Amino acid sequence: MTFDNDEKYGAGTDLDPGELTAKEFWRGQHGEVSAKKLWKFLHVKKDFAQWLTPLLHELDAQEGVDYRIGRSQDTTSGGAIHDTNLRSARIDIFLTLDLAKEIGILECNTRGRETRRYFIGAHEEYLKLNRDSLSQMN
């Protein structure tokens, strides 16, 4: 399966996650996802910490397994890093792709529904490719 525009929407992009479609946002994610970018993409109305802290607890997410805390490396997560001085760096939480997908799917708003539809479509495409591959082998 090929994903168009992966490099355009990858982790280093300066594009505003709040302006991307579900396809653009999710296809640009590899390995881990900035929780702040996900929060912005999902158009969550709650404050970042008030949204994420209960979710991590509810989903029984474990630091070091499902997420890590680190310094943000971009300008789209709420503020730019001007140098490597920790005082000017923004702290972010980096979620595993699986946890980010789960959070995105659970969000009860338009972006959450977009995310669910995107992953349902991606799964259906994957199953079709597997069926086609199997039928060609027979």
C-alpha positions as CSV (number, residue, x, y, z in Angstrom):
1,M,0.0,0.0,0.0
2,T,1.5,3.4,-0.9
3,F,0.7,6.6,0.9
4,D,0.9,9.7,-1.2
5,N,2.4,12.9,0.4
6,D,4.0,11.1,3.4
7,E,6.9,13.4,3.4
8,K,4.7,16.4,3.0
9,Y,2.8,15.7,6.2
10,G,5.5,13.9,8.2
11,A,6.6,14.8,11.8
12,G,8.8,17.7,10.7
13,T,6.0,19.6,8.8
14,D,5.2,23.2,9.6
15,L,1.6,22.8,8.4
16,D,-1.0,23.4,11.1
17,P,-2.4,20.0,12.2
18,G,-5.8,21.7,12.8
19,E,-6.0,22.4,9.0
20,L,-5.3,18.9,7.8
21,T,-7.8,16.3,6.7
22,A,-7.8,12.9,8.5
23,K,-6.1,11.3,5.5
24,E,-3.4,14.0,5.5
25,F,-2.8,13.9,9.3
26,W,-2.8,10.1,9.8
27,R,-0.9,9.2,6.7
28,G,1.9,11.5,7.8
29,Q,2.4,9.9,11.2
30,H,5.2,7.4,11.7
31,G,6.2,5.7,14.9
32,E,4.9,8.2,17.4
33,V,2.6,11.2,17.4
34,S,2.8,14.5,19.2
35,A,-0.1,14.6,21.7
36,K,-0.3,18.4,21.1
37,K,-0.5,17.9,17.3
38,L,-3.2,15.3,17.9
39,W,-5.1,17.5,20.2
40,K,-4.9,20.4,17.7
41,F,-5.9,18.1,14.8
42,L,-8.9,16.7,16.7
43,H,-10.1,20.3,17.5
44,V,-10.6,19.4,21.2
45,K,-12.3,22.2,23.1
46,K,-10.8,21.3,26.4
47,D,-7.4,22.6,27.6
48,F,-4.6,20.2,26.5
49,A,-3.8,18.9,30.0
50,Q,-7.4,18.6,31.1
51,W,-8.0,16.5,28.0
52,L,-5.0,14.3,27.9
53,T,-4.4,13.5,31.6
54,P,-7.8,11.8,32.2
55,L,-7.5,10.0,28.8
56,L,-4.2,8.5,29.6
57,H,-5.5,7.3,32.9
58,E,-8.8,5.9,31.4
59,L,-6.9,4.1,28.7
60,D,-4.4,2.7,31.3
61,A,-1.5,4.1,29.2
62,Q,1.9,3.6,30.7
63,E,4.8,6.0,30.4
64,G,7.7,4.4,28.6
65,V,5.4,1.9,26.9
66,D,2.5,3.9,25.4
67,Y,4.0,7.4,25.6
68,R,7.0,9.3,26.5
69,I,7.6,12.9,27.7
70,G,10.0,15.0,25.7
71,R,10.8,18.4,24.2
72,S,8.8,19.5,21.2
73,Q,10.8,20.0,18.0
74,D,8.4,22.0,15.9
75,T,6.4,25.3,15.8
76,T,3.0,23.7,15.4
77,S,2.7,22.3,18.9
78,G,2.0,25.6,20.7
79,G,5.3,27.4,20.6
80,A,8.7,27.4,18.9
81,I,11.9,26.2,20.4
82,H,14.4,29.1,20.0
83,D,17.4,27.2,21.2
84,T,18.4,24.0,23.0
85,N,18.0,25.8,26.4
86,L,15.4,23.8,28.3
87,R,13.7,26.9,29.7
88,S,12.7,27.9,26.1
89,A,11.6,24.4,25.1
90,R,8.1,23.3,25.1
91,I,7.3,19.9,26.7
92,D,5.2,17.5,24.8
93,I,4.0,14.0,25.2
94,F,4.8,11.6,22.3
95,L,2.2,8.8,21.9
96,T,2.8,5.5,20.2
97,L,0.9,5.4,16.9
98,D,-1.4,2.7,18.4
99,L,-2.4,4.9,21.4
100,A,-2.8,8.0,19.2
101,K,-5.1,6.0,16.9
102,E,-7.2,4.8,19.8
103,I,-7.5,8.4,21.2
104,G,-8.4,9.7,17.8
105,I,-11.1,7.1,17.3
106,L,-12.6,7.7,20.7
107,E,-12.9,11.5,20.3
108,C,-16.6,12.3,20.1
109,N,-16.6,15.1,17.5
110,T,-16.4,15.5,13.8
111,R,-12.6,14.9,13.7
112,G,-13.1,11.7,15.7
113,R,-15.7,10.5,13.2
114,E,-13.3,11.4,10.3
115,T,-10.6,9.4,12.0
116,R,-12.8,6.4,12.5
117,R,-13.9,6.5,8.9
118,Y,-10.3,6.8,7.7
119,F,-9.2,3.8,9.7
120,I,-12.2,1.7,8.6
121,G,-11.4,2.6,5.0
122,A,-7.7,1.8,5.5
123,H,-8.6,-1.6,7.0
124,E,-11.0,-2.4,4.2
125,E,-8.3,-1.5,1.7
126,Y,-5.8,-3.7,3.5
127,L,-8.2,-6.7,3.5
128,K,-8.9,-6.2,-0.2
129,L,-5.2,-6.2,-1.0
130,N,-4.7,-9.4,1.0
131,R,-7.7,-11.1,-0.7
132,D,-6.4,-10.0,-4.1
133,S,-2.9,-11.4,-3.3
134,L,-4.3,-14.7,-2.1
135,S,-6.5,-15.1,-5.2
136,Q,-3.5,-14.5,-7.4
137,M,-1.5,-17.2,-5.6
138,N,-4.2,-19.8,-6.3
